[in-house]
Amino acid sequence: MATIRATCPDCGDVELSSQQMQILVCSADLAAAYAFRCPVCRLMVTKPTDHRVVDVLVSSGVPLRTWDVPAEIEEAHDGPAITWDDILEFHFRLSEEGWLTRMINEAARGGHAA
């Protein structure tokens, strides 16, 4: 198992085994990053990287995971943007008794409560 030196933003240089790190590659645009939990402070660290580094890390035994862009990104978004007032109203509605049932009923009617 290879020993890999990486940099934690809080602790500086740390040493990791190849199994303590992972490579993340986006299937849509092949953007890559590596991620690890700092063995000193336990902070989760993710840093973008290039394919040359990916090749070196994979050859050192670091596991590679691909991820997909969520389908919601490609969906059409009609209607007005959510405002801070909308978020505040939603927050207050969550504290009301029966909030979930009311919201489900309103959504089924296609309405919006005043």
ZAGU-7751 format. One record per residue: x, y, z of N, C-alpha, C in turn; residue in three letters; residue number from 1; chain. Coordinates in nm, 3 decimals. Each point is the difference from the previous one (the first is absolute). Layout:
N
+---------+---------+---------+---------+---------+---------+---------+---------+---------+------+------+-------+
:     n_X :     n_Y :     n_Z :    ca_X :    ca_Y :    ca_Z :     c_X :     c_Y :     c_Z : resn : resi : chain :
+---------+---------+---------+---------+---------+---------+---------+---------+---------+------+------+-------+
:       X :       Y :       Z :       X :       Y :       Z :       X :       Y :       Z :  ala :  NUM :     A :
...
+---------+---------+---------+---------+---------+---------+---------+---------+---------+------+------+-------+
! end
This chain:
114
+---------+---------+---------+---------+---------+---------+---------+---------+---------+------+------+-------+
:     n_X :     n_Y :     n_Z :    ca_X :    ca_Y :    ca_Z :     c_X :     c_Y :     c_Z : resn : resi : chain :
+---------+---------+---------+---------+---------+---------+---------+---------+---------+------+------+-------+
:   0.084 :  -0.117 :   0.000 :  -0.084 :   0.117 :   0.000 :   0.089 :   0.124 :   0.000 :  met :    1 :     A :
:  -0.031 :   0.094 :  -0.088 :   0.082 :   0.120 :  -0.015 :  -0.029 :   0.102 :   0.110 :  ala :    2 :     A :
:   0.099 :   0.079 :   0.032 :  -0.016 :   0.114 :   0.090 :  -0.005 :   0.125 :  -0.086 :  thr :    3 :     A :
:  -0.102 :   0.081 :   0.023 :  -0.023 :   0.119 :  -0.082 :   0.003 :   0.122 :   0.091 :  ile :    4 :     A :
:   0.070 :   0.102 :  -0.044 :   0.004 :   0.126 :   0.076 :  -0.101 :   0.095 :  -0.063 :  arg :    5 :     A :
:  -0.085 :   0.056 :   0.085 :  -0.099 :   0.098 :  -0.044 :   0.002 :   0.116 :   0.099 :  ala :    6 :     A :
:  -0.073 :   0.106 :  -0.032 :   0.000 :   0.117 :   0.086 :  -0.139 :   0.028 :   0.053 :  thr :    7 :     A :
:  -0.009 :   0.006 :   0.132 :  -0.122 :   0.041 :   0.068 :   0.008 :   0.151 :   0.020 :  cys :    8 :     A :
:  -0.109 :   0.074 :  -0.025 :   0.007 :   0.145 :   0.017 :   0.026 :   0.043 :   0.144 :  pro :    9 :     A :
:  -0.032 :  -0.086 :   0.097 :   0.023 :   0.034 :   0.141 :   0.132 :  -0.055 :   0.053 :  asp :   10 :     A :
:   0.036 :  -0.121 :  -0.040 :   0.116 :  -0.069 :   0.059 :   0.126 :   0.004 :  -0.085 :  cys :   11 :     A :
:  -0.013 :   0.038 :  -0.125 :   0.116 :  -0.003 :  -0.090 :   0.017 :  -0.138 :  -0.060 :  gly :   12 :     A :
:   0.124 :  -0.038 :  -0.029 :   0.027 :  -0.129 :  -0.064 :  -0.032 :  -0.116 :   0.095 :  asp :   13 :     A :
:  -0.071 :  -0.099 :  -0.055 :  -0.032 :  -0.122 :   0.074 :   0.029 :  -0.119 :  -0.090 :  val :   14 :     A :
:   0.022 :  -0.116 :   0.062 :   0.023 :  -0.122 :  -0.077 :  -0.121 :  -0.090 :   0.013 :  glu :   15 :     A :
:  -0.036 :  -0.060 :  -0.114 :  -0.120 :  -0.085 :  -0.009 :   0.038 :  -0.128 :  -0.072 :  leu :   16 :     A :
:  -0.075 :  -0.104 :   0.029 :   0.013 :  -0.120 :  -0.083 :  -0.089 :   0.018 :  -0.121 :  ser :   17 :     A :
:   0.021 :  -0.079 :  -0.103 :  -0.081 :   0.012 :  -0.121 :  -0.147 :  -0.028 :   0.029 :  ser :   18 :     A :
:  -0.030 :  -0.077 :   0.104 :  -0.138 :  -0.030 :   0.033 :  -0.068 :   0.110 :   0.081 :  gln :   19 :     A :
:   0.076 :   0.097 :   0.047 :  -0.057 :   0.112 :   0.075 :  -0.040 :   0.115 :  -0.093 :  gln :   20 :     A :
:   0.018 :  -0.017 :  -0.126 :  -0.027 :   0.105 :  -0.099 :  -0.091 :  -0.060 :  -0.106 :  met :   21 :     A :
:  -0.073 :   0.086 :  -0.069 :  -0.075 :  -0.045 :  -0.116 :   0.003 :   0.107 :  -0.107 :  gln :   22 :     A :
:  -0.020 :  -0.043 :  -0.124 :  -0.003 :   0.090 :  -0.115 :  -0.145 :   0.006 :  -0.046 :  ile :   23 :     A :
:  -0.046 :   0.119 :  -0.030 :  -0.136 :   0.022 :  -0.047 :   0.006 :   0.061 :  -0.139 :  leu :   24 :     A :
:  -0.066 :  -0.064 :  -0.098 :   0.001 :   0.049 :  -0.138 :  -0.144 :   0.017 :  -0.046 :  val :   25 :     A :
:  -0.032 :   0.119 :  -0.051 :  -0.134 :   0.029 :  -0.051 :  -0.017 :  -0.064 :  -0.138 :  cys :   26 :     A :
:  -0.106 :  -0.076 :  -0.019 :  -0.022 :  -0.067 :  -0.128 :  -0.036 :   0.097 :  -0.112 :  ser :   27 :     A :
:  -0.052 :   0.118 :   0.033 :  -0.044 :   0.094 :  -0.102 :   0.117 :   0.074 :  -0.065 :  ala :   28 :     A :
:   0.091 :   0.052 :   0.082 :   0.109 :   0.080 :  -0.057 :   0.139 :  -0.051 :   0.037 :  asp :   29 :     A :
:   0.005 :  -0.113 :   0.070 :   0.125 :  -0.065 :   0.042 :   0.084 :   0.085 :   0.095 :  leu :   30 :     A :
:  -0.063 :   0.100 :   0.063 :   0.071 :   0.076 :   0.104 :   0.035 :  -0.095 :   0.113 :  ala :   31 :     A :
:   0.118 :   0.016 :   0.056 :   0.047 :  -0.094 :   0.102 :   0.040 :   0.072 :   0.128 :  ala :   32 :     A :
:  -0.012 :  -0.074 :   0.110 :   0.043 :   0.050 :   0.131 :   0.043 :  -0.120 :   0.082 :  ala :   33 :     A :
:   0.081 :   0.026 :   0.102 :   0.029 :  -0.106 :   0.096 :  -0.053 :   0.045 :   0.135 :  tyr :   34 :     A :
:  -0.033 :  -0.097 :   0.083 :  -0.059 :   0.031 :   0.130 :   0.061 :  -0.092 :   0.105 :  ala :   35 :     A :
:   0.013 :   0.054 :   0.122 :   0.050 :  -0.079 :   0.112 :  -0.043 :   0.065 :   0.130 :  phe :   36 :     A :
:  -0.005 :  -0.079 :   0.104 :  -0.024 :   0.053 :   0.134 :   0.136 :   0.014 :   0.066 :  arg :   37 :     A :
:   0.030 :   0.121 :   0.047 :   0.130 :   0.025 :   0.062 :   0.017 :  -0.093 :   0.120 :  cys :   38 :     A :
:   0.110 :  -0.074 :   0.005 :   0.021 :  -0.091 :   0.113 :   0.030 :   0.072 :   0.132 :  pro :   39 :     A :
:   0.027 :   0.130 :  -0.007 :   0.031 :   0.075 :   0.122 :  -0.125 :   0.067 :   0.056 :  val :   40 :     A :
:  -0.065 :   0.085 :  -0.082 :  -0.115 :   0.077 :   0.050 :  -0.135 :  -0.056 :  -0.043 :  cys :   41 :     A :
:  -0.001 :  -0.100 :  -0.087 :  -0.121 :  -0.067 :  -0.049 :  -0.083 :   0.084 :  -0.096 :  arg :   42 :     A :
:   0.053 :   0.114 :  -0.047 :  -0.068 :   0.083 :  -0.098 :  -0.007 :  -0.075 :  -0.133 :  leu :   43 :     A :
:  -0.115 :   0.005 :  -0.067 :  -0.012 :  -0.059 :  -0.133 :   0.053 :   0.101 :  -0.100 :  met :   44 :     A :
:   0.100 :  -0.039 :  -0.078 :   0.067 :   0.089 :  -0.094 :  -0.025 :  -0.049 :  -0.142 :  val :   45 :     A :
:  -0.041 :   0.089 :  -0.088 :  -0.018 :  -0.032 :  -0.141 :   0.071 :   0.107 :  -0.081 :  thr :   46 :     A :
:   0.080 :  -0.044 :  -0.097 :   0.075 :   0.094 :  -0.083 :  -0.009 :  -0.041 :  -0.146 :  lys :   47 :     A :
:  -0.026 :   0.097 :  -0.089 :   0.000 :  -0.032 :  -0.142 :   0.140 :  -0.041 :  -0.045 :  pro :   48 :     A :
:   0.004 :  -0.083 :  -0.101 :   0.130 :  -0.045 :  -0.050 :  -0.008 :  -0.026 :  -0.150 :  thr :   49 :     A :
:   0.114 :  -0.026 :  -0.061 :   0.001 :  -0.027 :  -0.144 :   0.017 :  -0.150 :  -0.024 :  asp :   50 :     A :
:  -0.012 :  -0.039 :  -0.124 :   0.001 :  -0.143 :  -0.034 :   0.137 :  -0.064 :   0.017 :  his :   51 :     A :
:   0.104 :   0.077 :  -0.005 :   0.134 :  -0.054 :   0.025 :   0.009 :  -0.050 :   0.145 :  arg :   52 :     A :
:  -0.049 :   0.081 :   0.094 :   0.000 :  -0.040 :   0.141 :  -0.095 :  -0.118 :   0.021 :  val :   53 :     A :
:  -0.114 :   0.000 :  -0.068 :  -0.093 :  -0.113 :   0.010 :   0.070 :  -0.129 :  -0.040 :  val :   54 :     A :
:   0.072 :   0.003 :  -0.109 :   0.072 :  -0.120 :  -0.047 :   0.100 :  -0.049 :   0.104 :  asp :   55 :     A :
:   0.074 :   0.093 :   0.060 :   0.100 :  -0.038 :   0.102 :  -0.070 :  -0.060 :   0.122 :  val :   56 :     A :
:  -0.109 :   0.064 :   0.044 :  -0.070 :  -0.050 :   0.119 :  -0.064 :  -0.137 :  -0.024 :  leu :   57 :     A :
:  -0.060 :  -0.018 :  -0.117 :  -0.060 :  -0.130 :  -0.033 :   0.107 :  -0.108 :  -0.004 :  val :   58 :     A :
:   0.114 :   0.031 :  -0.059 :   0.108 :  -0.099 :  -0.007 :   0.057 :  -0.029 :   0.138 :  ser :   59 :     A :
:  -0.025 :   0.090 :   0.097 :   0.045 :  -0.023 :   0.138 :  -0.105 :  -0.072 :   0.083 :  ser :   60 :     A :
:  -0.113 :  -0.033 :  -0.061 :  -0.103 :  -0.077 :   0.070 :  -0.113 :   0.081 :   0.058 :  gly :   61 :     A :
:  -0.008 :   0.129 :  -0.032 :  -0.110 :   0.083 :   0.051 :  -0.126 :  -0.036 :  -0.078 :  val :   62 :     A :
:  -0.110 :  -0.030 :   0.072 :  -0.125 :  -0.034 :  -0.070 :  -0.058 :   0.119 :  -0.075 :  pro :   63 :     A :
:  -0.059 :  -0.028 :  -0.117 :  -0.060 :   0.102 :  -0.084 :  -0.150 :  -0.021 :  -0.003 :  leu :   64 :     A :
:  -0.074 :   0.109 :   0.021 :  -0.146 :  -0.002 :  -0.009 :  -0.043 :   0.102 :  -0.102 :  arg :   65 :     A :
:  -0.097 :  -0.036 :  -0.082 :  -0.058 :   0.098 :  -0.092 :  -0.134 :   0.045 :   0.058 :  thr :   66 :     A :
:  -0.038 :   0.121 :  -0.032 :  -0.129 :   0.051 :   0.044 :  -0.068 :   0.070 :  -0.115 :  trp :   67 :     A :
:  -0.132 :   0.001 :   0.005 :  -0.081 :   0.059 :  -0.106 :  -0.058 :   0.132 :   0.047 :  asp :   68 :     A :
:  -0.013 :   0.093 :  -0.094 :  -0.066 :   0.126 :   0.029 :  -0.147 :  -0.031 :   0.024 :  val :   69 :     A :
:  -0.061 :   0.056 :   0.105 :  -0.142 :  -0.027 :   0.026 :  -0.087 :   0.041 :  -0.118 :  pro :   70 :     A :
:  -0.099 :  -0.081 :  -0.032 :  -0.089 :   0.026 :  -0.114 :  -0.072 :   0.134 :   0.015 :  ala :   71 :     A :
:  -0.021 :   0.046 :   0.123 :  -0.071 :   0.124 :   0.024 :   0.068 :   0.120 :  -0.065 :  glu :   72 :     A :
:   0.129 :  -0.010 :  -0.022 :   0.073 :   0.112 :  -0.061 :  -0.050 :   0.026 :  -0.142 :  ile :   73 :     A :
:  -0.040 :  -0.105 :  -0.070 :  -0.046 :   0.014 :  -0.138 :  -0.148 :   0.032 :  -0.010 :  glu :   74 :     A :
:  -0.073 :  -0.002 :   0.112 :  -0.144 :   0.027 :  -0.003 :  -0.026 :   0.148 :  -0.023 :  glu :   75 :     A :
:  -0.115 :   0.026 :  -0.066 :  -0.044 :   0.139 :  -0.016 :  -0.053 :   0.048 :   0.135 :  ala :   76 :     A :
:   0.034 :   0.120 :   0.036 :  -0.046 :   0.058 :   0.126 :  -0.089 :   0.119 :  -0.032 :  his :   77 :     A :
:  -0.130 :  -0.024 :   0.005 :  -0.097 :   0.105 :  -0.029 :  -0.040 :   0.069 :   0.129 :  asp :   78 :     A :
:  -0.050 :   0.119 :  -0.012 :  -0.048 :   0.073 :   0.116 :   0.106 :   0.090 :   0.059 :  gly :   79 :     A :
:  -0.042 :   0.077 :   0.098 :   0.094 :   0.094 :   0.062 :   0.103 :  -0.072 :   0.086 :  pro :   80 :     A :
:   0.112 :   0.065 :   0.018 :   0.104 :  -0.054 :   0.087 :  -0.047 :   0.004 :   0.145 :  ala :   81 :     A :
:   0.051 :  -0.093 :   0.080 :  -0.031 :  -0.001 :   0.143 :   0.069 :   0.119 :   0.065 :  ile :   82 :     A :
:  -0.074 :   0.071 :   0.084 :   0.054 :   0.117 :   0.068 :   0.028 :  -0.034 :   0.146 :  thr :   83 :     A :
:   0.069 :   0.092 :   0.067 :   0.024 :  -0.017 :   0.145 :  -0.132 :  -0.001 :   0.075 :  trp :   84 :     A :
:  -0.097 :   0.079 :  -0.046 :  -0.132 :   0.001 :   0.065 :  -0.069 :  -0.136 :  -0.014 :  asp :   85 :     A :
:   0.015 :  -0.065 :  -0.116 :  -0.056 :  -0.134 :  -0.019 :   0.060 :  -0.098 :   0.099 :  asp :   86 :     A :
:   0.130 :   0.008 :   0.019 :   0.068 :  -0.091 :   0.092 :  -0.047 :   0.025 :   0.143 :  ile :   87 :     A :
:  -0.014 :   0.128 :   0.038 :  -0.046 :   0.034 :   0.134 :  -0.143 :  -0.049 :   0.022 :  leu :   88 :     A :
:  -0.086 :   0.020 :  -0.099 :  -0.138 :  -0.049 :   0.010 :  -0.003 :  -0.152 :   0.017 :  glu :   89 :     A :
:   0.081 :  -0.070 :  -0.078 :   0.008 :  -0.146 :   0.011 :   0.047 :  -0.041 :   0.139 :  phe :   90 :     A :
:   0.099 :   0.068 :   0.053 :   0.051 :  -0.028 :   0.134 :  -0.112 :   0.010 :   0.103 :  his :   91 :     A :
:  -0.079 :   0.106 :  -0.006 :  -0.108 :   0.018 :   0.096 :  -0.110 :  -0.104 :  -0.018 :  phe :   92 :     A :
:  -0.027 :  -0.037 :  -0.125 :  -0.104 :  -0.100 :  -0.025 :   0.040 :  -0.137 :   0.055 :  arg :   93 :     A :
:   0.129 :  -0.030 :   0.004 :   0.046 :  -0.128 :   0.054 :  -0.031 :  -0.014 :   0.149 :  leu :   94 :     A :
:  -0.015 :   0.112 :   0.070 :  -0.028 :  -0.006 :   0.143 :  -0.149 :  -0.013 :   0.030 :  ser :   95 :     A :
:  -0.085 :   0.008 :  -0.102 :  -0.144 :  -0.011 :   0.019 :  -0.042 :  -0.147 :   0.008 :  glu :   96 :     A :
:  -0.098 :  -0.027 :   0.082 :  -0.057 :  -0.135 :   0.010 :  -0.065 :  -0.037 :  -0.134 :  glu :   97 :     A :
:   0.026 :  -0.119 :  -0.051 :  -0.061 :  -0.048 :  -0.124 :   0.057 :   0.062 :  -0.126 :  gly :   98 :     A :
:   0.122 :   0.054 :   0.007 :   0.059 :   0.070 :  -0.114 :   0.017 :  -0.089 :  -0.121 :  trp :   99 :     A :
:   0.038 :  -0.125 :   0.022 :   0.027 :  -0.089 :  -0.115 :  -0.128 :  -0.030 :  -0.076 :  leu :  100 :     A :
:  -0.106 :  -0.034 :   0.071 :  -0.128 :  -0.030 :  -0.066 :  -0.050 :   0.120 :  -0.078 :  thr :  101 :     A :
:   0.007 :   0.118 :   0.061 :  -0.044 :   0.122 :  -0.069 :   0.080 :   0.025 :  -0.128 :  arg :  102 :     A :
:   0.131 :  -0.017 :   0.008 :   0.083 :   0.026 :  -0.118 :  -0.025 :  -0.103 :  -0.111 :  met :  103 :     A :
:  -0.022 :  -0.125 :   0.039 :  -0.030 :  -0.103 :  -0.100 :  -0.132 :   0.033 :  -0.069 :  ile :  104 :     A :
:  -0.100 :   0.039 :   0.078 :  -0.130 :   0.035 :  -0.058 :   0.010 :   0.121 :  -0.093 :  asn :  105 :     A :
:   0.078 :   0.102 :   0.041 :   0.018 :   0.118 :  -0.083 :   0.072 :  -0.036 :  -0.131 :  glu :  106 :     A :
:   0.101 :  -0.084 :   0.009 :   0.074 :  -0.041 :  -0.120 :  -0.092 :  -0.078 :  -0.094 :  ala :  107 :     A :
:  -0.087 :  -0.085 :   0.056 :  -0.090 :  -0.079 :  -0.083 :  -0.100 :   0.090 :  -0.073 :  ala :  108 :     A :
:  -0.039 :   0.110 :   0.064 :  -0.092 :   0.096 :  -0.063 :   0.074 :   0.094 :  -0.095 :  arg :  109 :     A :
:   0.136 :  -0.005 :   0.003 :   0.078 :   0.090 :  -0.085 :   0.001 :   0.142 :   0.052 :  gly :  110 :     A :
:  -0.038 :   0.014 :   0.124 :  -0.011 :   0.134 :   0.058 :   0.115 :   0.034 :   0.091 :  gly :  111 :     A :
:  -0.010 :   0.118 :   0.052 :   0.099 :   0.053 :   0.092 :  -0.081 :   0.070 :   0.110 :  his :  112 :     A :
:   0.027 :  -0.033 :   0.123 :  -0.073 :   0.061 :   0.110 :   0.044 :   0.145 :   0.018 :  ala :  113 :     A :
:  -0.093 :   0.079 :   0.039 :   0.029 :   0.143 :   0.024 :   0.043 :   0.020 :   0.143 :  ala :  114 :     A :
+---------+---------+---------+---------+---------+---------+---------+---------+---------+------+------+-------+
! end
